[in-house]
């Protein structure tokens, strides 16, 4: 049975006090309301991570993740954070390949392959993002784009290492736009991703891989999206900034 995960990506939001308050609310709500085996991951800005790990210590249902890490182990990279630094404070997950990192910071598949390697070497679990822009979808190239993103950045891994990844499909055209891919569109791509994984690593690895949906998921559409055969949870942006909305998404898996 594949692990069900709901991960919140706060992006560049919440000052320190706000972040601590939000995380406390989430942890308390998870303890009181979550009845299933789903895992909750909160991916916060760097300033929050040490304190969030401490606040969530001992909670088996809530993990802390970073939103990025550098591709090198250490060195003269002013302003950057290494995977080893994240592990040293108890961070468990790291988002890699988010569309905003690709778009605004020029991160390509070759760079992301290095980041994936260094994350795994430091026992971080990558939430690896792939997805197409509106132009790529409208031109019918979306499957080719997704295939190349997956293959060029992750298919160099051994089956054992690939099995440590969580994949997140984020239709770029549905992030922050209020537009959501239909459940059928999302399922079609998730099934395609799982098929590509199977072609490389075999059915057993593919069936065990958690694939999240990351495009404007909210409390109103989460149940329909998560009911699809190949959608194993969500990478949640805006809705993760409100504890009630976020927990209502998490609780879809209670049923």
N, C-alpha and C positions, 0 to 999 in steps of 0.2 A: 504494500500500500504506500503510495507516494505521500511524502510529507506535505501538509497544507500550510502555507505561509502567507501572512499578511504583513507587508513591510511598509512602514511610513517613511517617506523622504521629505524632511522638513525644508530641504534646499537652503537658501540663505535667508532664513527667517528665525525669529525668536531670539531676544537677548538672553543673557544667562538666567536671570530670575524667571522670565517667562518660560524658558525651556525646562527649568527644574519643576515649575508648577505643572506644566503640561504633562511631563513624564510621570510625575507623581499621580496625577489623575488617571493616566492610562494604566499604570501598574495596579492601582487600587481597583479600577473597573475590571481589569483582566482577572484579578483575584476573586472578585465578587460575581462576575457574570459569565466568564468563559468556561464552558463545560466540555468542549471537545479537546482534541489533541493538537489543534492548530498552534503554530508558533507565531508569536508577534515579534517583529523586529523594528526598532526605531533607529533610523539613520539620521543623525543630527550633525550640526556644524561642529568643527573640532573643539571649540571652547567648552562644549557641553560634555564631551565624551567621558572624561575621567569621572566626573560627578555622577553621570547617569549610570555608569557601570557600578559605582559604589552604591547608589540608591537602589539598583535592581539586583544587587548581589543575593544569590540564593533563590531567586525566582526562576523556575525552570521553564516558564512560558514566555518570558520577555527577554529578548536579547538586544544588544546594542550594536549598531553598525556605523561605519564612516561612509562618507559620500564619495571618497576618492582616496587614492594613495599614489605616491611617486613610483616610477618604474625601477629606480636604483635603491640599493640597500642603505646607502649613506653617502654623504659628500657635500660639496659646495653648491647646494641647490636652495638658495635663499627663499624662504617662504613656503617650502614644501614639507610634507609629512611622509615618513616612510612606513611601509607595512610593519616593520619591526617595532616602531614606536607605538603603533596602534595595538599590536598584540601585547606589548609590555604593560598596557593599562587595562587589559581585559576585554578589548573590543573583539567581537566574534565575526562580524560580517563587514564587507566593503562593497559598495556599488562601483562597478566598472563599466565604462562604455556608455554612460547615459547620453542621450541625444544632445543634451545641453553641453556636455564636455566635448562631444564630437563637433558640434556646431560652433561654439564660442571659443574653444581652445584648440581646435584643429586636431583632436586626437583621432588617429587612424588605426586600422586593424593591426598593423605591425607594432605600434606602440602599446596597444591594448593587450597583445599577446605577451609582451614583457611584463606589463602590470599584473596580468593573470598569474604568470609564473612566480613573481615575487610575493604576491598575496598568498598563494598556495604554500610557498616555501616557508612562510611565516604563520602558517596555520589559520589564515583568514579564509572565510567562506565567501567567494565572490558571488555577488548578484550581478550577472553579466547581461547587459542590456543590448538588444538589437531591435531594429525597426526602420521603417521607411518614411520618407517625406511624402507630402501630398503629391508633388510632381512625380515622384517615383511610382506611387500607386496609380495615378491617372495614366501614366505611360505604360502600365502593365509590367514594370520592372521589379515590383516589390518582392516577389519570390527570389529573384536573382540577387537582389541587394541583401536580403536576409540570409540567404545561403552563403554569400561571400563573407558577410560579417561573422557568421558563426564559424565557418571553416578556417578563415585566415587568422582569427584571433584565438580559437580554442581547439581546433582539431589536431594540433601538434601534441596535445596532451595524451598521456596514457589513459586507458579506460578508468583506472583507479583514480587518477587525478580529476578527470572530467566528471566523475561521479560526485565530486565535492562541490561542483558548481550548481547554482540556481540560475536558471535562464529567465530573463524578463523580456517579454515582447511589448514594445511601446510604439504604437503607430504615432509617429511624430506629429501627424496632422490632427491628432486627437488629444494633445497634451496642452492643457491650459487654454484650450479653445472653447470648451463647453461641448464640443462635438465628441461623441463616443462612437467607436466602431460598434456595429451591431454585434450581438452575441454570435451570430452566424459567421460574420467576418472574422471576429476574434478567434473563434474555434477553428476556422479554416486554416489560419496562419499557425496556431498552436499545433494543430495536427501535422502541418507541413514541417514545422521545426522538429517535432518528435520523430517524424519519418527520416529527416536528414540525420538526426543523431543515431537512429537505428542503422542507417546505411553505413555509418562510420564505425560504431561501437557495438552494434547488435541490439536485438530487441530487449534484452534484460536491462541494459543500461538505459535505453530510451524510456522504458516503462517506469523506471525508478527515478527519472529526472523530474524535478519540480519545475514547472514553467508557469510564471506569473504573468498576469495581464497588467499593463501599465499605461492606460490611456483614459484619463478622466473617469476613473471608477469612483462611485459615490454610493451612499446608502440606498439610493433608489434603484440603481441598476446592478449592484453587486450580486444579488441572489441569482439573477438570470445569467450573468456572466459566469459565476462560479459553478453553475449547474452544468456547464458544458464539459464534455468528457475529458478534454485535454487542458483545461484551465484549472490550475492548482492553487490559486490565490491571486493576490494583487500587489503591485508596487504603487503605493498610494501617495499622491502629491498633496494638493490643496486640502483634501478631506482629512489628512493626517494632522493638520494644524488645529483641529477641533476634536477634543477627546470623545465627545458623544458621537460625532459622525464616524470617527475612526473605529470606535468600539462596535458601532452598529454594523460596520463592514466585517470586522473580525468575527462577530457573532453569527454571521451567515453559516459558518461551519459548525455551530452548535446543533443545528437541526439534523 
